[in-house]
């Protein structure tokens, strides 16, 4: 006798969750989570089977066959917001739940099924909101891998390698984690070196003065340091993130290097913050890059703090000295017997590294101590620069009035304000000191630039006065000027604007008798270069081509980077002075606007012994979350 009621059709869709909500099986079978059920759907038969058992929304599903036989069992793992993971077994048309895994008050965000290498023993990986990857092996217990850091929100996805010997996972903030099964003990999974980077727009990038690493800041509220990893007895050099000096509470906007291991950064706040490298970082930097400690630090290194930590509810990186570090807790000691132990302060723990660190170490143990705060701006910091002798910092903030658009100069010896330089009416977008430190250039949203010359020094530091500028009558740019830079001889400077124009101005090394003569002498030295799209970044290499031409890199709003050479051929500018050398294709370019370009200050490639070679290196960052380093052959330009 037929059942009085039967299901004729089910119309449903997958839950709106992460990428693990749908899983393909053999023969076109699709498993996905729909509301509180797991649905098995066979498109060829237009048939669906609901698996009931979860009490909350299903957020992740994975399915594998136990063998290649046509009638083999199908294993299905499903995770839901009810803090459970259910294992289902399907043979022919019969489906049953064979295991329920409880996860307390947390919940699993993704699941992945695989088999132990060389066997048919199932292995289940679960990535949860507790910052751990849980491994379950059938009839063989449980293994846990994961990160031990503080500033995380759990894993978002995880996958086994095809042979089941590795697990890759990515956390809520995009960081990758890779574990590999050890050959000695199959129950041990060791963390491996993996790529990392920003998870939001990268706003600024700078080389250190010696050209050995780069530092970048982004809207993901982090400052990251990338350096070449030079393996012993190997010629291969690869770039990795080896420190995260600042993990902030505001979106980062700009930075400037103050010497080799010191920098100043600005964020969406009114304060500039100055950071200095701790001893533990310098030691690990030496181990990873292969540069001897004697070349990296002076005899005063013993006075440096070991590292830094961020106090609870704080924004400042507090220095940690050797006597401040707590003793390690024994493994068998009960650490959750009091509230203070459950919610302990995250303390820095020094580690000696010989390879790039993993994400949990980057988060907790690579912060740099904050040594100064500089107060003076009325709105959020927008740009900052430091002169080449590392004695003066110039900074500017967002502004809609002239009084707020003033540039502030700071002394790096006393950390006090030297001077205010009012001129522009809107936000100053970039500042650049000339290589000889005699001039300071500023470009602004008001479509003008201003040039400031160093005069006699006062007790607090050098004093600058405005010696040239453009206004409504003399301006060439018709839209916001985004970027500027100097030629290595301090004779010329370049400006790039939203109006697609790139212009070289000069000469700036002529003797100054009166303000008017300087103002008249600085004019466009090149024809207007039409870049084809809004110019968002420009940079000039410190080294010339073999025939004495300046190398100019131009970054555009569409993400492309073009390379030009320029040399003044006569008294009057001509189109032939510009030569377009390279236009990057889409595979090399950024996907969104280029935010900053910065040439390495010396020849050769970082991590290689080719200082006098034909190679130049250019660092770029963009709104597509990427930091890129390009090797440029100046002999081929």
DALIN-V468723 format. One line per field, one symbol per residue. ss: DSSP state (2 for helix, 1 for strand, 0 for the rest). phi: phi as a letter, one per 40 degrees, with the letter a starting at -180 (. if undefined). burial: I if it has 16 or more other ideal C-beta (glycine too) atoms within 10 Angstrom, else O. Layout:
BEGIN
ss->???
phi->???
burial->???
END
This chain:
BEGIN
ss->0000000000000000000001110222111111001111110000111110000001111111100000000111111100011111111001111111110000011111111000000111111100011111100001111100000000111111000001111110000111111000000011100000000001111110000011111100011111111100000011111111111000011111100001111110001111110022222222222000222200222220001111000000111102220000000000000022220000000000000000222222200011111110000011111100000111111000000000111110000011111000000111111000001111110000111111000000000111111000000000001111110000001111100011111100000000222222201100001100001111110000000001111111000011111100000000222111111000000000011111100000000000000011111111000011111112220
phi->.cccbaccabbabcccbccccbbcbcggcbbacbfcbbbbbbdccfbbbcbcicbbccbaaaaaccacccbccbcbbbbbccgbbbbbbbbfbcbacbabbcbgccaccabababcdgabccbbbbbbccgbbcbbbdfagbbbbibbcbcbbgcbaaaccdcgcbbbbbcdcgccbbbbccccbcccbccbcacaicbadccaaaccdcgbabbbbaccgbbbbbaccbccgbccbbcacbabdbbbbbccbaaacbgcbaabbbbcacbcbbbbcccccccccccccgccdcccbcccccccccaaabcdgbbccccbcdccccccccccccbbcbccccbcccbcbcbcbbadccdccccbbbcbccbabbbiccbccbaaabcccgbbbbaabcabbccccccbbbcccbfbccabbcaccbdccabaccdcgcbbbbbaccgbbbbbbcbcccccicbbbcbaabbccbcbcbbdccaaabcccgcbbbbbbccgcbbbbicbbccbbbccccccccaccbcccccgadcbababccbccdcgccbbbbbbccgcbbbbbaaccacbcbccccbccabccccccccbdccabacccbcgbdgbcbdbcccbbbbbaaccgbbbbbcbccccc
burial->OOOOOOOOOOOOOIIOIIOIIIIOIOOOIIIIIIOIIIIIIOOOOOOIIIIOIIOOIIIIIIIIIOOOOOOOOIIIIIIIIIIIIIIIOIOOOOIOIOOOIOIOOOIIIIIIIIIIOOOOOIIIIIIIIIIIIIIIIIOOOOIOIIIOIOOIOIIIIIIIOOOIIOIIIIIOIOIOIIIOIOOOOOOOIOIOOIOIIIIIIIIIIIIIIIIIIIIIIIIIIIIIIIIIIIOOOOOOOOIIIIIIIIIIOOIIIIIIIIOIIIIIIIIIIIIIIIIIIIIIIIIIIIIIIOIOOOOIIOOOOOOIIIIIIIOOOOIOIIIIOOOOOOOOOOOOOOOOOOOOOOOOOIOIIIOOIOOIIIIIIIIIIIIIIIOOOIOOIOIIIIIIIIIOOIIIIIIIIIIOOOOIIIIIIIIIOOOOOIIOIOIIIIIIIIIIIIIIIIIIIIIIIIIIIIIIIIOOOOOOIIIIOIIIIIOOOOOIIOOIIIIIIIIIIIIIIIIIIIIIIIIIIIOIOOOOOOOOOIIOIIOOIIIIIOIOIIIIIIIIIIIIIOOOIIIIIIIIIIIIIIIIIIOIOOOOIOOOIIOOIIOIOOOOIIOOIIIIIIIIIIIIIIIOOOOOOIIIIIIIIIIIIIIIIIOIOIOOI
END
